[in-house]
Amino acid sequence: MTMATPVPLAVFLTTLFVTILALFAGTFWLYRRFISARLAFISFAGAWVLGEVLRTYLFTGFPWLLLGSGYVDSPLAAWAPVGGVYLLSLLVALSGTFAAELLFRRQWWAIAPLAAIWLIPMALPQQWTTQASDPTRVALLQGNLPQLLKWTPEGQRTAANTYSELTREVADEVDLIVWPETALPMIEEQARPVLERVQANLPPDVALLTGIVQRDEQERYFNSVIGVGNVEGATRKST
């Protein structure tokens, strides 16, 4: 039976999570502790990006809400193939610090680097890749199933029916169908009959990828990705 997390434990875990994320803001003391005020505009931007990198990789990582992610549809997007999201974050942070130097300290030299950050992308290639073949048509399916019922027998039946139906609706229109992690809330041996029925209704050139829970002979469980249809193989990691 699926049970909700007790309120005191939920409050504790949420507080712990927020506290850990808040620690990354501690990188900002570096730009005041070790760098003179004259170079604060550079060290602040560097500390910001350092905090994002640490947040991405430490404690299993929390790589969401990076500053650069909000600018992938802006003129700065041409910088992304050069240095990825962290370069975008750095340039956005530098834009802010250069603007602060200009507006609050009347440092007119800041106009040049600020303009360069936003004008150079106009001279950069807007398309860095060439299409090697016909594009792959992909459908990402999300059943939106109630979490409290997901691992119950009723939830397992609902998940099997929901994803089977969603797959049937798009199978003739795409090349690859992707189900989310634990789309079928059961281990692979239990899910095999469902996957075989879905595969029987797939066109021969369509592949299906899904997250699934696997169990080995030592009763260890793994978070895995498996393929059915026009795809082979599996990959997994211990959980």
Residue pairs with C-beta under 8 A, 6 or more apart in sequence:
1 152
2 147
2 148
2 149
2 150
2 151
2 152
2 155
4 148
5 13
20 59
21 55
21 62
24 51
24 52
24 54
24 55
25 51
27 47
27 48
27 50
27 51
27 54
28 44
28 47
28 48
28 51
30 43
30 47
30 50
31 40
31 43
31 44
31 46
31 47
32 40
34 43
35 42
35 43
40 97
41 94
41 97
41 98
41 100
41 101
41 110
42 94
42 97
44 93
44 97
45 90
45 93
45 94
45 96
45 97
46 90
48 67
48 89
48 90
48 93
49 86
49 89
49 90
49 93
52 66
52 67
52 86
52 89
53 86
55 61
55 62
55 63
56 62
56 63
56 66
66 85
66 86
66 89
67 88
67 89
67 92
67 93
68 80
68 84
68 85
68 86
68 87
68 88
68 89
68 90
68 91
68 92
69 85
69 88
70 92
71 77
71 88
71 92
72 80
72 88
75 118
75 121
75 122
76 88
76 91
76 92
76 117
76 118
76 121
77 88
77 121
78 121
78 122
78 124
78 125
78 126
79 87
79 88
79 91
79 121
79 124
80 87
80 88
81 125
81 128
82 124
83 90
91 117
94 113
94 117
95 114
95 117
95 118
98 110
98 113
98 114
98 117
99 110
99 114
101 107
101 110
102 108
102 110
102 111
102 114
136 175
136 176
137 173
137 174
137 175
137 176
138 174
138 175
138 176
138 177
138 178
139 170
139 173
139 174
139 176
139 177
139 178
140 178
141 163
141 166
141 167
141 170
141 177
141 178
141 179
141 180
141 183
142 180
143 159
143 162
143 163
143 166
143 180
143 183
145 155
145 158
145 159
145 162
146 155
149 155
149 158
150 159
150 182
150 185
151 185
155 185
156 184
156 185
156 186
156 190
159 183
159 184
159 185
160 184
160 194
163 179
163 183
163 184
163 198
164 194
164 197
164 198
167 177
167 179
167 198
167 201
167 202
167 208
168 201
170 177
171 177
171 201
171 202
171 203
171 206
172 203
174 206
175 205
175 206
175 207
176 206
176 207
176 208
176 209
176 231
177 206
177 207
177 208
177 209
178 208
178 209
178 210
179 208
179 209
179 210
179 211
180 210
180 211
181 211
181 223
182 211
182 212
182 213
183 210
183 211
183 212
184 190
184 191
184 194
184 195
184 210
184 212
186 213
187 212
187 213
187 214
187 215
187 221
188 212
188 213
188 214
188 215
188 224
188 226
189 215
191 212
195 208
195 210
195 228
196 228
198 208
198 228
199 208
199 228
199 229
202 208
202 228
202 229
202 230
204 229
204 230
205 230
206 229
206 230
207 227
207 228
207 229
207 230
207 231
208 227
208 228
208 229
208 231
209 225
209 226
209 227
209 231
210 225
210 226
210 227
210 228
211 223
211 224
211 225
212 224
212 225
212 226
213 221
213 222
213 223
213 224
214 221
214 222
214 224
214 226
214 234
214 236
215 221
215 222
216 222
220 238
221 238
221 239
222 236
222 237
222 238
222 239
223 236
223 237
223 238
223 239
224 234
224 235
224 236
224 237
225 234
225 235
225 236
226 233
226 234
227 233
227 234
